[in-house]
Amino acid sequence: MDRGTKTVQHARRCGTIALPTNLGGILAAVHTMATFRLFGESGLTAQAITKHLGIVPSDSFEAGTPIRRRPGKFYESSGWFLSSSISV
């Protein structure tokens, strides 16, 4: 099984679209997603956004909380993210 065939099979399993490229006939899987992001300083918290919109975010953080994977660093503002599914 050649590389292009494997890419097409992977794209079908993942629900992505496989488009031909100019790379010697190799197909590339294209993943598209969208994220709506809100950031706020004091007074605008991720919790308040969730309550006001009535939508659970895909991810969020509050100002002053530790930044994941960055020991000793803290978020300066709050963030609220709503992402589409993996493929749009």
N, CA, C and O of each residue as an XYZ file, in Angstrom:
352
protein
N       0.865     -1.176      0.000
C       0.000      0.000      0.000
C       0.904      1.230      0.000
O       1.790      1.345      0.847
N       0.689      2.157     -0.948
C       1.533      3.344     -1.023
C       1.065      4.417     -0.041
O      -0.012      4.309      0.545
N       1.882      5.444      0.129
C       1.617      6.513      1.097
C       0.319      7.267      0.790
O      -0.424      7.616      1.707
N       0.043      7.520     -0.491
C      -1.178      8.219     -0.867
C      -2.427      7.454     -0.483
O      -3.404      8.046     -0.024
N      -2.405      6.134     -0.668
C      -3.553      5.294     -0.301
C      -3.776      5.323      1.206
O      -4.914      5.397      1.670
N      -2.678      5.263      1.972
C      -2.798      5.327      3.432
C      -3.401      6.659      3.871
O      -4.231      6.692      4.779
N      -2.990      7.754      3.235
C      -3.515      9.076      3.577
C      -5.010      9.156      3.316
O      -5.755      9.690      4.138
N      -5.457      8.629      2.180
C      -6.883      8.637      1.843
C      -7.660      7.817      2.857
O      -8.715      8.252      3.319
N      -7.158      6.631      3.215
C      -7.854      5.794      4.197
C      -7.932      6.492      5.546
O      -8.968      6.433      6.209
N      -6.848      7.158      5.967
C      -6.860      7.894      7.231
C      -7.882      9.033      7.174
O      -8.617      9.259      8.136
N      -7.928      9.744      6.054
C      -8.876     10.847      5.898
C     -10.308     10.352      5.999
O     -11.148     11.014      6.609
N     -10.599      9.199      5.411
C     -11.962      8.654      5.492
C     -12.320      8.270      6.916
O     -13.442      8.519      7.357
N     -11.383      7.666      7.647
C     -11.643      7.279      9.038
C     -11.882      8.493      9.917
O     -12.729      8.451     10.809
N     -11.148      9.575      9.680
C     -11.233     10.776     10.515
C     -12.314     11.738     10.065
O     -12.591     12.720     10.754
N     -12.931     11.477      8.920
C     -13.969     12.359      8.428
C     -13.420     13.641      7.834
O     -14.130     14.644      7.769
N     -12.167     13.624      7.399
C     -11.576     14.807      6.784
C     -11.637     14.689      5.272
O     -11.992     13.641      4.732
N     -11.297     15.747      4.612
C     -11.313     15.769      3.160
C      -9.886     15.582      2.665
O      -8.981     16.271      3.136
N      -9.669     14.681      1.739
C      -8.346     14.484      1.152
C      -8.305     15.206     -0.180
O      -9.127     14.946     -1.059
N      -7.350     16.114     -0.331
C      -7.216     16.887     -1.556
C      -5.886     16.573     -2.223
O      -4.875     16.419     -1.539
N      -5.871     16.473     -3.562
C      -4.594     16.242     -4.231
C      -3.687     17.466     -4.092
O      -4.167     18.599     -4.064
N      -2.393     17.236     -4.006
C      -1.413     18.321     -3.932
C      -0.452     18.183     -5.089
O      -0.550     17.232     -5.865
N       0.458     19.096     -5.216
C       1.471     19.042     -6.259
C       2.738     18.375     -5.755
O       3.822     18.674     -6.257
N       2.639     17.494     -4.794
C       3.795     16.824     -4.220
C       3.929     15.414     -4.766
O       3.931     14.448     -4.004
N       4.041     15.293     -6.063
C       4.250     13.983     -6.666
C       3.063     13.059     -6.514
O       3.251     11.848     -6.401
N       1.854     13.578     -6.507
C       0.670     12.739     -6.426
C       0.281     12.339     -5.015
O      -0.696     11.612     -4.835
N       1.019     12.794     -4.005
C       0.684     12.460     -2.616
C      -0.536     13.277     -2.214
O      -0.612     14.468     -2.517
N      -1.486     12.651     -1.537
C      -2.674     13.351     -1.061
C      -2.431     13.848      0.356
O      -1.788     13.172      1.159
N      -2.936     15.006      0.648
C      -2.800     15.571      1.989
C      -4.180     15.714      2.614
O      -5.101     16.229      1.980
N      -4.324     15.264      3.847
C      -5.591     15.430      4.566
C      -5.675     16.868      5.065
O      -4.710     17.389      5.624
N      -6.810     17.503      4.868
C      -7.007     18.875      5.278
C      -7.960     18.896      6.468
O      -9.087     18.411      6.376
N      -7.513     19.447      7.562
C      -8.337     19.569      8.767
C      -8.653     21.050      8.951
O      -7.744     21.881      8.950
N      -9.916     21.383      9.107
C     -10.323     22.771      9.294
C     -11.183     22.870     10.546
O     -12.096     22.072     10.756
N     -10.876     23.859     11.368
C     -11.705     24.106     12.537
C     -11.702     25.601     12.823
O     -10.861     26.338     12.309
N     -12.630     26.034     13.633
C     -12.732     27.448     13.992
C     -12.857     27.559     15.505
O     -13.454     26.700     16.154
N     -12.290     28.620     16.059
C     -12.389     28.870     17.490
C     -12.768     30.330     17.719
O     -12.127     31.238     17.191
N     -13.815     30.544     18.510
C     -14.236     31.878     18.936
C     -13.573     32.119     20.288
O     -13.760     31.330     21.215
N     -12.806     33.193     20.412
C     -12.047     33.446     21.639
C     -12.409     34.801     22.236
O     -12.507     35.807     21.533
N     -12.601     34.800     23.526
C     -12.817     36.044     24.273
C     -11.770     36.133     25.371
O     -11.523     35.156     26.079
N     -11.158     37.296     25.514
C     -10.198     37.541     26.584
C     -10.650     38.757     27.363
O     -11.201     39.696     26.789
N     -10.420     38.747     28.669
C     -10.817     39.886     29.479
C      -9.955     40.035     30.704
O      -9.416     39.065     31.237
N      -9.837     41.268     31.138
C      -9.086     41.536     32.357
C     -10.060     41.555     33.522
O     -11.134     40.961     33.433
N      -9.714     42.211     34.594
C     -10.547     42.169     35.799
C     -11.996     42.527     35.491
O     -12.272     43.478     34.760
N     -12.892     41.772     36.043
C     -14.322     42.011     35.848
C     -14.934     41.122     34.780
O     -16.111     40.771     34.869
N     -14.162     40.755     33.779
C     -14.682     39.858     32.737
C     -14.045     38.490     32.945
O     -12.904     38.255     32.546
N     -14.783     37.609     33.565
C     -14.251     36.284     33.869
C     -14.851     35.245     32.930
O     -15.921     35.450     32.357
N     -14.153     34.142     32.784
C     -14.666     33.044     31.968
C     -15.986     32.524     32.543
O     -16.902     32.171     31.800
N     -16.067     32.482     33.847
C     -17.295     32.023     34.502
C     -18.465     32.948     34.175
O     -19.573     32.474     33.925
N     -18.233     34.265     34.174
C     -19.297     35.226     33.858
C     -19.737     35.101     32.401
O     -20.926     35.216     32.102
N     -18.793     34.867     31.497
C     -19.137     34.682     30.074
C     -19.998     33.447     29.899
O     -21.005     33.485     29.192
N     -19.610     32.350     30.538
C     -20.373     31.103     30.459
C     -21.792     31.322     30.976
O     -22.757     30.876     30.355
N     -21.918     32.003     32.101
C     -23.235     32.257     32.685
C     -24.078     33.148     31.775
O     -25.263     32.882     31.575
N     -23.479     34.201     31.224
C     -24.214     35.134     30.370
C     -24.657     34.483     29.052
O     -25.790     34.684     28.614
N     -23.776     33.710     28.426
C     -24.104     33.090     27.146
C     -24.908     31.799     27.293
O     -25.649     31.412     26.389
N     -24.755     31.142     28.435
C     -25.441     29.867     28.627
C     -24.845     28.755     27.774
O     -25.525     27.785     27.441
N     -23.568     28.902     27.422
C     -22.862     27.913     26.601
C     -21.616     27.466     27.360
O     -20.881     28.296     27.895
N     -21.382     26.173     27.408
C     -20.182     25.647     28.047
C     -19.016     25.795     27.066
O     -19.121     25.342     25.926
N     -17.909     26.420     27.480
C     -16.786     26.609     26.567
C     -16.025     25.310     26.294
O     -16.108     24.351     27.061
N     -15.289     25.302     25.196
C     -14.404     24.176     24.899
C     -13.211     24.188     25.849
O     -12.682     23.142     26.224
N     -12.801     25.397     26.229
C     -11.704     25.575     27.178
C     -11.842     26.974     27.776
O     -12.442     27.858     27.165
N     -11.301     27.164     28.936
C     -11.334     28.482     29.568
C     -10.286     28.533     30.672
O      -9.787     27.502     31.121
N      -9.965     29.737     31.098
C      -9.085     29.933     32.248
C      -9.394     31.289     32.853
O      -9.918     32.177     32.182
N      -9.066     31.438     34.117
C      -9.307     32.687     34.833
C      -7.982     33.402     35.085
O      -6.944     32.763     35.259
N      -8.028     34.726     35.101
C      -6.848     35.524     35.428
C      -6.314     35.099     36.791
O      -7.081     34.877     37.728
N      -5.008     34.991     36.890
C      -4.387     34.625     38.162
C      -4.185     33.144     38.372
O      -3.515     32.744     39.324
N      -4.757     32.304     37.493
C      -4.561     30.858     37.644
C      -3.259     30.436     36.963
O      -2.821     31.086     36.014
N      -2.638     29.352     37.440
C      -1.380     28.893     36.845
C      -1.558     28.476     35.375
O      -2.578     27.897     35.001
N      -0.556     28.781     34.561
C      -0.570     28.381     33.156
C      -0.085     26.943     33.067
O       0.991     26.608     33.561
N      -0.893     26.091     32.431
C      -0.508     24.693     32.270
C       0.804     24.612     31.501
O       1.030     25.387     30.571
N       1.636     23.714     31.871
C       2.928     23.448     31.232
C       3.921     24.612     31.353
O       4.927     24.635     30.645
N       3.652     25.571     32.236
C       4.595     26.678     32.456
C       4.670     26.974     33.954
O       4.095     27.956     34.422
N       5.369     26.137     34.698
C       5.449     26.299     36.150
C       5.893     27.705     36.555
O       6.827     28.268     35.985
N       5.209     28.248     37.541
C       5.542     29.565     38.067
C       4.960     30.733     37.271
O       5.162     31.888     37.645
N       4.244     30.454     36.181
C       3.629     31.503     35.359
C       2.120     31.494     35.567
O       1.522     30.436     35.767
N       1.506     32.676     35.520
C       0.077     32.802     35.758
C      -0.573     33.619     34.644
O       0.049     34.516     34.074
N      -1.829     33.299     34.343
C      -2.570     34.058     33.327
C      -2.816     35.473     33.831
O      -3.214     35.670     34.979
N      -2.577     36.460     32.965
C      -2.812     37.852     33.321
C      -4.256     38.268     33.058
O      -4.748     39.225     33.656
N      -4.935     37.548     32.162
C      -6.335     37.835     31.856
C      -7.099     36.519     31.780
O      -6.503     35.443     31.742
N      -8.416     36.618     31.758
C      -9.260     35.435     31.619
C      -9.442     35.117     30.139
O      -9.386     36.012     29.296
N      -9.658     33.858     29.830
C      -9.886     33.449     28.449
C     -11.033     32.470     28.356
O     -11.203     31.617     29.228
N     -11.819     32.587     27.307
C     -12.984     31.726     27.076
C     -12.960     31.326     25.601
O     -12.909     32.196     24.732
N     -12.996     30.009     25.302
C     -12.852     29.509     23.935
C     -13.994     28.563     23.575
O     -14.355     27.681     24.354
N     -14.548     28.760     22.399
C     -15.564     27.856     21.864
C     -15.068     27.380     20.515
O     -14.990     28.158     19.564
N     -14.730     26.093     20.428
C     -14.183     25.530     19.196
C     -15.190     24.654     18.491
O     -16.034     24.013     19.117
N     -15.085     24.641     17.168
C     -15.923     23.747     16.370
C     -15.405     22.329     16.539
O     -14.386     22.104     17.192
N     -16.103     21.386     15.953
C     -15.601     20.019     15.957
C     -14.302     19.995     15.159
O     -13.938     20.995     14.539
N     -13.611     18.880     15.168
C     -12.324     18.774     14.508
C     -12.415     19.153     13.041
O     -11.517     19.819     12.525
N     -13.461     18.751     12.364
C     -13.609     19.092     10.942
C     -14.886     19.882     10.733
O     -15.947     19.518     11.240
N     -14.773     20.959      9.989
C     -15.944     21.798      9.686
C     -16.386     21.509      8.267
O     -17.355     22.099      7.790
